[in-house]
Amino acid sequence: MKSRSIVVIGVTATVFAWSAVLVAAGQTTAVVALAPALALTVQQIVHATRSHSASRSSNRVDVTGDEEGEAP
């Protein structure tokens, strides 16, 4: 696993753990205020993981015949 993935997982776990602590402490209004930020965090993580996996599986285009001065 790359170090970037480990950092993302660590930060996400910390954010969700802090939210759980706030709920346990009775600070539900704080959690409600932070809910959009949590949702955005999840959305960005999912988007980042999907875009990286999609770019790895994409087909490469062969451009060997695309030299300057050649007509199609």
N, C-alpha and C positions, 0 to 999 in steps of 0.2 A: 504494500500500500504506500502511496506517495506521501510525503510529509505534508503536502497541501491538503490531502484528504483527511489526514489525522487532525490537522488544525481545524478544518471545517466541522468535523464530527465533534471535536472537543468544545468548540464555541457553541455549537447547537445544543449539545448536552448541558452546557452551563446555563444557557438561556432558559431552556425548559426546566432545569432544576430550580433555578431562581424563581420561576413562575410558580412551581409547586410549593416552594417555601412561602411565597406570598399568600397563596391560597390557604395553606396550613396556618398561617399567622392571622388569617381573617381579613386580609387586605384584598378582598375581591374587586373593589373598585380600581385598584392599581392594575390588577390582571386584566380587567375589562378595558382599561385604557391602553394596555400593552398588547392586546389581542391583534390589532392590525399589524403591528411590527412583527409579531410572531408569525402571522400568516404570510407576510412578505418574506420573512427569512426562509420559511419552508418552500415558498414558491421559487425563490432565487436558487436555493440548493437543488431543487428538482430540475430546474431549467439548466443549471450549470452541469449537472451530471448527465442529463440527456444530450446536451449539445456536444459534450466531449465524446460520448459513446457514438453519436451519429457521425462526427467528423472522422473517427477512426475507421468506420465501416464504409465510408463513401468511396466510390470508384474514382481512380485517377484518370485524367484524360491524357492521351498521348499527343504531344505537340511536336513531334520530330519533323513533320513536313511543313511546319510553320516558320520557314526561314525567310529572311528579307529578300525580296527580289523574285520570288516564285509566284507565279499566277496560279489560281485554283484550277 
